């Protein structure tokens, strides 16, 4: 797996590498279970200090993006430990079920009725996005509606854990890196999970790298943490020739439809939402309560960030917009980034629902 690091630009090396790893996991370039290169090996290939790689790996382990396997090698997310769970064929499971039913005195007809009761689920009537962060959830809803005409609800894993009734009758649209956290979803509903992938950012990196003159590149989005993540893939194209300006658009708009845009310096970019930590219910209730509190606090952008004027936005030479801000912010040289991959949107368009409210 190749990473691009620029040692001369304004983005710290640690942040470049960290956000590139997270982004590659989100897009599926780094797949679940894939082994990461060793600290020394990655440091040599990128020609950076091994302590930088070690720091990034430690952070990503703490946040559950990476985990250690039995051989103490770092792998991407979690994989099922097949050594703990013997493989069962359908016939062997049926045989066990029949034996258990006989021990409990159930007739074949009674067993069949029990199976029908357990497998007869609610008709799937709506789409539900398992969102990693509020802004990204809003972007997904927007993109799905535009591409398919279908509407979707969006909730975090923490909300769904606390309010399981929200799952009723829903097809779950889940970023692939979150699927392993849905152990609380009823087994019969897991078949209704649609894994999602994010779009690559390569085209935008290439566009910036081809700028012939030193330029100011603007990024505008409804997701603050998303802006931070994009800094990793984009950093190598910026180098010392170009300046980057971050703009966060408050969403939904204020009353009256007024659009408010705030300008962020690099050091003001909010941290990633620790969604993989929040999605795991801890053994200690007190810790779980702390994580539940974080779920709300980390998704709120400070309201005291300086407000940017439309002139500030127009002053940049190239403006990269997300799928919501592209229609709200006019600029002579703007590009739209679609969060969900074309493949994911095609899968959603092909879903069969009993009824969907648009």
Secondary structure, DSSP 8 states (H G I E B T S, - for coil): ------SSSSS-HHHHHHHHHHHHHHHTSS-TT-B---HHHHHHHHTS-HHHHHHHHHHHHHTTSEEE-TTS-EEES----TTTS----HHHHHHHHHHHHHHTT--HHHHHHHHHHHH------EEEEE-SSHHHHHHHHHHHHHHHS--EEEE-HHHHHH-GGGGTTEEEEEEGGGGGG-TTS-HHHHTTEEEE-B---HHHHHHHHT-SS--EEEEEES-HHHHHHHHHHHHHHHTTT-EEEEEEE-SS--TTS---EEEE-GGGS-----HHHHTS--SSHHHHHHHHHHHHHTT---TTS-B--HHHHHTSSEEEEETTGGGTS--TTEEEE-SB-HHHHHHHHT---S----
